[in-house]
Amino acid sequence: MSFILRNREIALAIIIALMVTGIGIYAPPFVSPDNISYVLDDTSILFMMVLGQMMVILTRGIDLSVASNIALSGMISASLAESSPNLPVITYIALAIVTGTILGLINGSLIAFVGIPPIVMTLGTLAAFRGLIVVYGGGNQVNASEMGAVFQGFPKIPILGVTSTFWIMVALSIGVFVFLNMTRAGRGLYAVGGNPEAARYCGIDLSRQQLLVYTLSGAIAGLCGYLWTARYGVAYSEIASGFELTVIAACVIGGVSIAGGVGTVPGALLGALFLGVIVNALPVMQITPFWQMAISGFVILTAVILNARSEKRGIKLILPEARRAAGGTP
């Protein structure tokens, strides 16, 4: 039992399983195969976004512009579909990814080489990217009827009971897991977040690491921009508004430390699933929208507090060991 409590991923998985079981007893339709498939599909974009945000947070950074990136990338991709509805779907996807990558590169370049604090930089681009959507689209929106069947069809292709969006998320998750655990650059992110000075002495270029993670975060946001607009059939300046906070909350719930250097792909995905289950369960349980927001906020706040307390306990355990190793008293 103590091992389970110490292992965050296992404990979180058990909590989610108990939560789904309890909701299923209260509202049996929630655990039907069709609804479980819907929950996984509906949470897939959040799954992908936490992967990008986790890599940023590992380096002691934060990216508040990801939701604005989704909106701008989605608008540009949807506008191409509006003007040229019969292009291959890969064209729309590539345009969204390239757009998101450029936006992430802007963040990373100014943070890494100019020294602008991440929270200041991405807070500024959060507003700037939203403003660019209005300028680019002339204040108009692109609706489903204007996007074309090719643009909208790809994310909804059913494969083994779920849509292609879910399988894109699976492939991306595997890719990020391999990158973080089996490459020098990926392992370097943990070193940078754990101890930047030591990482620098080991020959790790902090600026390059920062540029890398913000660019990757932007690329993932760009991909999600296409998937979001194609899935929901609308592109305008306010899509995904506030979504960046949900992404960060999912990371924290999944054990990604805001202090940097701590976090795993399974943990981040479980944090996203935790929020996805709550968001999809509350309407099934016929809870009013006001209470849905209140309950979601309370759950997120509780998880953040518990995460902060667990990190403090870890520090308290490490300090006595360090003192004993140095020959001092605990």
C-alpha positions in Angstrom: 0.0 0.0 0.0 2.8 2.4 0.9 4.4 1.7 -2.6 1.1 2.7 -4.3 0.8 5.9 -2.3 4.4 6.8 -3.2 3.9 6.1 -6.9 1.9 9.0 -8.2 1.0 7.3 -11.5 -0.4 4.2 -9.9 -2.3 6.2 -7.3 -3.8 8.5 -9.9 -4.8 5.6 -12.1 -6.6 4.0 -9.1 -8.3 7.2 -8.3 -9.5 7.6 -11.9 -10.7 3.9 -11.9 -12.7 4.5 -8.7 -14.1 7.7 -10.0 -15.3 6.1 -13.2 -16.8 3.2 -11.2 -18.7 5.6 -8.9 -19.9 7.7 -11.8 -21.0 4.5 -13.6 -23.0 3.4 -10.6 -24.7 6.8 -10.4 -25.2 7.2 -14.2 -24.7 3.8 -16.0 -24.7 5.4 -19.6 -21.4 7.0 -18.7 -19.5 3.7 -18.8 -21.1 2.4 -22.0 -18.5 1.6 -24.7 -19.8 4.4 -27.0 -19.4 7.0 -24.2 -16.0 5.8 -23.1 -14.9 6.1 -26.8 -16.3 9.6 -26.8 -14.5 10.6 -23.7 -11.2 9.4 -25.1 -11.8 11.2 -28.4 -12.9 14.4 -26.6 -9.8 14.4 -24.4 -7.3 13.5 -27.1 -6.4 17.2 -27.8 -5.8 17.8 -24.1 -3.6 14.6 -24.0 -1.5 16.1 -26.8 -1.3 19.6 -25.4 0.0 18.3 -22.0 2.9 16.6 -23.7 4.1 19.9 -25.2 3.5 21.9 -22.0 5.2 19.2 -19.9 8.4 19.6 -21.9 8.3 23.3 -21.4 7.7 23.0 -17.6 10.5 20.5 -17.3 12.9 23.4 -18.1 11.3 25.6 -15.5 9.3 27.5 -18.1 5.6 28.0 -18.9 3.8 28.5 -22.2 0.6 30.5 -21.7 0.2 31.1 -25.4 -0.7 27.5 -26.4 -4.5 28.1 -26.6 -4.0 31.2 -28.7 -1.6 29.2 -30.9 -4.4 26.6 -31.4 -6.8 29.4 -32.4 -4.5 31.1 -34.9 -3.2 27.9 -36.4 -6.7 26.6 -36.8 -7.9 29.8 -38.3 -5.2 29.9 -40.9 -5.7 26.2 -41.8 -9.5 26.6 -42.0 -9.1 29.7 -44.2 -7.1 27.6 -46.7 -9.8 25.0 -46.6 -12.4 27.7 -47.2 -10.6 29.0 -50.3 -9.3 25.6 -51.6 -11.6 22.9 -50.2 -10.3 20.0 -52.3 -6.6 20.0 -51.4 -5.1 16.9 -49.8 -5.8 16.9 -46.1 -2.0 16.7 -45.4 -1.8 20.2 -46.8 -4.1 21.6 -44.1 -2.4 19.7 -41.4 1.1 20.8 -42.6 0.1 24.4 -42.7 -1.3 24.3 -39.2 1.9 22.6 -37.9 4.2 25.0 -39.7 2.2 28.0 -38.3 2.3 26.6 -34.8 6.0 25.9 -35.1 6.7 29.5 -36.2 4.7 30.9 -33.3 6.6 28.6 -30.9 9.9 29.6 -32.4 9.1 33.2 -31.7 8.5 32.4 -28.1 11.6 30.3 -27.8 13.9 32.7 -29.6 13.0 35.7 -27.4 13.0 33.7 -24.2 16.3 31.9 -25.0 18.4 34.6 -26.6 16.8 37.9 -25.4 16.2 36.7 -21.8 12.5 37.6 -21.5 11.0 35.6 -18.7 8.7 32.8 -20.0 5.6 33.9 -18.2 6.0 37.5 -19.4 6.8 36.5 -23.0 4.0 33.9 -23.4 1.4 36.2 -21.7 2.2 38.8 -24.3 2.0 36.4 -27.2 -1.3 35.0 -25.7 -2.9 38.4 -26.4 -0.9 39.1 -29.6 -1.8 35.8 -31.3 -5.5 36.4 -30.5 -5.2 39.8 -32.0 -3.6 38.4 -35.2 -6.7 36.2 -35.6 -8.9 39.2 -35.8 -6.6 41.0 -38.2 -6.1 37.9 -40.4 -9.8 36.9 -40.5 -11.2 40.5 -40.5 -13.2 39.7 -37.4 -15.1 36.9 -39.2 -15.3 33.2 -38.5 -15.1 30.1 -40.7 -18.0 27.8 -40.2 -18.4 24.1 -41.0 -20.3 24.7 -44.2 -17.3 26.6 -45.5 -14.5 24.2 -44.6 -15.3 21.3 -46.9 -15.6 17.6 -46.3 -11.9 16.8 -46.8 -10.8 19.2 -44.1 -13.4 18.0 -41.5 -13.4 14.3 -42.3 -9.9 13.2 -41.4 -10.0 13.7 -37.5 -13.3 11.8 -37.4 -12.3 8.6 -39.2 -13.3 5.7 -37.0 -10.5 3.2 -36.3 -11.0 0.3 -33.8 -13.9 2.1 -32.0 -12.2 5.5 -31.7 -11.3 8.2 -34.1 -8.1 8.9 -35.9 -7.5 11.9 -33.5 -7.0 9.4 -30.7 -4.5 7.4 -32.6 -2.6 10.5 -33.6 -2.4 11.2 -29.8 -1.1 7.7 -29.2 1.6 8.0 -31.8 2.6 11.4 -30.4 2.7 10.1 -26.8 5.0 7.3 -27.9 7.2 9.7 -29.7 7.5 12.1 -26.8 8.2 9.2 -24.4 11.0 7.9 -26.6 12.4 11.5 -26.9 12.4 12.2 -23.2 13.8 8.8 -22.1 16.0 7.6 -24.9 17.7 10.7 -26.4 20.4 12.9 -25.0 18.3 16.1 -25.8 15.3 14.7 -24.0 17.2 13.7 -20.9 18.9 17.1 -21.0 15.5 18.7 -20.3 15.4 17.0 -16.9 18.9 18.1 -16.2 18.2 21.7 -17.1 15.1 21.8 -14.9 16.7 19.9 -12.0 19.8 22.1 -11.8 20.5 24.6 -14.5 23.9 25.5 -13.3 25.1 21.9 -13.1 23.6 21.3 -16.5 25.6 24.2 -17.9 28.8 22.8 -16.4 28.0 19.4 -18.1 28.0 21.1 -21.4 24.2 21.4 -21.9 23.2 24.5 -23.8 20.3 26.0 -21.9 19.3 28.4 -24.6 19.1 25.6 -27.2 17.0 23.5 -24.8 14.6 26.4 -24.3 14.3 27.1 -28.0 13.7 23.4 -28.6 10.8 23.0 -26.1 8.9 26.1 -27.1 9.2 25.2 -30.7 7.9 21.6 -30.0 5.1 23.0 -27.9 4.2 25.4 -30.7 4.2 22.5 -33.3 1.9 20.4 -31.1 -0.4 23.4 -30.6 -0.5 23.9 -34.4 -1.4 20.2 -35.0 -4.1 20.6 -32.3 -5.3 23.8 -34.0 -6.2 21.8 -37.1 -7.8 19.0 -35.1 -9.8 21.4 -33.0 -11.3 23.4 -35.9 -11.9 20.3 -38.0 -13.6 18.4 -35.1 -15.8 21.2 -33.9 -16.4 22.8 -37.3 -15.7 26.4 -36.5 -12.7 28.8 -36.5 -12.7 32.2 -34.8 -10.7 34.3 -32.4 -12.1 32.9 -29.2 -11.8 29.2 -29.7 -9.9 27.3 -26.9 -10.1 30.5 -24.8 -8.7 29.6 -21.3 -7.7 26.2 -22.4 -4.0 26.9 -21.5 -5.0 26.9 -17.8 -6.6 23.4 -18.2 -3.5 22.2 -19.9 -1.3 23.4 -17.1 -3.6 22.0 -14.5 -3.5 18.6 -16.1 0.3 18.7 -16.0 0.3 19.6 -12.3 -2.3 16.9 -11.5 -0.1 14.4 -13.3 2.9 15.2 -11.2 4.8 17.6 -13.4 6.6 20.0 -11.0 6.3 23.7 -11.8 9.8 24.0 -10.3 11.1 22.0 -13.2 12.9 18.7 -13.7 10.1 16.4 -12.6 7.4 14.8 -14.7 6.6 11.7 -16.8 4.6 11.1 -20.0 2.3 8.5 -18.2 1.7 10.9 -15.3 0.9 13.9 -17.6 -1.5 11.7 -19.6 -3.3 10.5 -16.5 -3.6 14.1 -15.3 -5.3 14.9 -18.6 -7.6 11.8 -18.3 -8.5 12.8 -14.8 -9.8 16.2 -16.0 -11.3 14.7 -19.1 -13.4 12.3 -17.0 -14.6 15.1 -14.8 -15.5 17.4 -17.6 -17.5 14.7 -19.4 -19.1 13.2 -16.3 -20.6 16.3 -14.9 -23.1 16.9 -17.7 -24.1 13.2 -17.7 -24.8 13.5 -14.0 -27.1 16.5 -14.9 -25.1 19.0 -12.9 -25.8 22.6 -14.0 -23.1 24.5 -15.9 -22.4 26.8 -12.9 -21.7 23.9 -10.6 -19.7 22.2 -13.4 -17.2 25.1 -13.3 -17.2 25.3 -9.5 -16.6 21.5 -9.1 -13.9 21.4 -11.8 -12.2 24.4 -10.2 -12.3 22.8 -6.7 -10.9 19.5 -8.0 -8.1 21.2 -9.8 -7.2 23.4 -6.8 -7.2 20.4 -4.5 -4.9 18.5 -6.8 -2.5 21.4 -7.0 -2.4 21.8 -3.2 -1.8 18.0 -2.7 1.0 18.2 -5.4 2.6 21.1 -3.6 2.5 19.4 -0.3 4.0 16.2 -1.7 6.9 18.2 -3.2 7.5 19.8 0.2 7.5 16.4 1.9 10.1 15.2 -0.6 12.3 18.1 0.3 12.0 17.4 4.0 13.1 13.8 3.4 16.1 14.8 1.3 17.5 17.4 3.7 18.0 15.1 6.7 19.8 12.6 4.4 22.0 15.3 3.0 22.9 16.5 6.6 23.7 13.0 7.7 25.9 12.5 4.6 27.8 15.7 5.5 28.3 14.5 9.1 25.8 16.8 10.6 22.8 16.2 12.8 19.3 15.7 11.3 
